[in-house]
Amino acid sequence: MLGAFRASLVAHGGLLWQTPYRMSQTRKANVRKRLQAVDEVIRVLSETGVQCKALERAKELPKESEMAPRDKYSVFSRKHEGYRKSVHKVPKFTKSPVPRTSPPGF
């Protein structure tokens, strides 16, 4: 289209692809729900008697109720100021396993 109503790069940018600065309460609740679901799977598998190295490592991790908010909602990042990055700014954080422990000292 020509004229005043043509599509431009500015018109296609906008707020759609910008990530918010802070996590909303809904996103935090969804993170907690996912962590609790993983805890439930670990609990059920350990009760059924399944044995594997990954399950043994998963049993050693803290549960969602034992984790500090800092570990629930942020991950370690060498490149960011303060070495922490909000979990909603990690690409595909819902699909990748979020580490439940930080490196010593962070």
C-alpha positions as CSV (number, residue, x, y, z in Angstrom):
1,M,0.0,0.0,0.0
2,L,1.1,3.5,-0.6
3,G,0.6,6.7,1.3
4,A,0.0,7.3,5.0
5,F,-1.4,3.8,5.8
6,R,1.5,1.7,4.4
7,A,3.2,-0.9,6.6
8,S,6.5,0.2,7.9
9,L,9.1,-1.4,10.1
10,V,8.2,1.0,12.9
11,A,4.6,-0.1,12.7
12,H,5.5,-3.8,12.9
13,G,7.9,-3.4,15.8
14,G,5.9,-2.0,18.7
15,L,5.3,-3.6,22.1
16,L,4.5,-7.0,20.7
17,W,8.1,-8.4,20.9
18,Q,9.3,-6.5,23.9
19,T,9.7,-8.5,27.2
20,P,8.6,-6.8,30.3
21,Y,11.2,-5.7,32.9
22,R,9.6,-7.7,35.7
23,M,7.8,-10.9,35.9
24,S,4.1,-10.6,36.5
25,Q,2.4,-12.5,39.3
26,T,0.8,-14.9,36.8
27,R,4.2,-15.8,35.3
28,K,5.6,-16.4,38.8
29,A,2.7,-18.6,39.6
30,N,3.2,-20.6,36.5
31,V,6.9,-21.1,37.3
32,R,6.0,-22.3,40.8
33,K,3.4,-24.7,39.2
34,R,5.9,-26.1,36.8
35,L,8.5,-26.7,39.6
36,Q,5.8,-28.4,41.7
37,A,4.8,-30.6,38.8
38,V,8.5,-31.7,38.4
39,D,8.7,-32.4,42.1
40,E,5.6,-34.6,41.8
41,V,7.0,-36.6,38.9
42,I,10.2,-37.1,40.9
43,R,8.2,-38.3,43.9
44,V,6.1,-40.7,41.9
45,L,9.1,-42.2,40.0
46,S,11.0,-42.7,43.2
47,E,8.0,-44.5,44.8
48,T,7.6,-46.9,41.9
49,G,11.2,-48.1,42.2
50,V,12.6,-46.7,38.9
51,Q,16.4,-46.4,39.1
52,C,18.5,-44.2,36.8
53,K,21.3,-41.8,37.2
54,A,19.2,-38.7,36.2
55,L,16.6,-39.6,38.9
56,E,19.2,-39.9,41.5
57,R,20.6,-36.5,40.6
58,A,17.0,-35.1,40.6
59,K,16.4,-36.4,44.1
60,E,19.3,-34.3,45.4
61,L,17.9,-31.0,44.1
62,P,15.9,-28.8,46.5
63,K,12.1,-28.9,46.2
64,E,10.1,-25.9,45.1
65,S,9.1,-25.1,48.7
66,E,12.8,-25.2,49.8
67,M,14.0,-22.9,47.1
68,A,14.7,-19.2,47.7
69,P,12.8,-16.8,45.5
70,R,16.1,-15.7,43.9
71,D,16.7,-19.2,42.6
72,K,13.0,-19.7,41.5
73,Y,12.7,-16.6,39.3
74,S,16.3,-16.0,38.1
75,V,19.2,-17.9,36.7
76,F,23.0,-17.4,36.8
77,S,24.3,-15.5,33.9
78,R,28.0,-14.4,33.4
79,K,27.1,-11.6,31.1
80,H,24.6,-9.7,33.2
81,E,25.1,-7.2,35.9
82,G,24.9,-8.9,39.2
83,Y,25.4,-12.3,37.5
84,R,21.6,-13.0,37.6
85,K,19.1,-13.0,34.8
86,S,15.3,-13.1,35.2
87,V,14.0,-16.5,34.1
88,H,11.4,-15.0,31.7
89,K,14.2,-13.5,29.6
90,V,15.8,-16.9,29.0
91,P,14.7,-18.2,25.6
92,K,12.4,-21.2,26.0
93,F,12.7,-21.3,29.7
94,T,9.5,-23.3,30.0
95,K,11.0,-26.1,27.9
96,S,14.5,-26.2,29.3
97,P,15.2,-27.4,32.8
98,V,15.8,-24.4,35.0
99,P,18.8,-25.2,37.3
100,R,17.6,-25.2,40.9
101,T,21.0,-24.4,42.4
102,S,23.3,-21.5,41.7
103,P,27.1,-21.7,41.5
104,P,28.8,-21.3,44.9
105,G,28.9,-17.6,45.8
106,F,26.1,-16.5,43.5
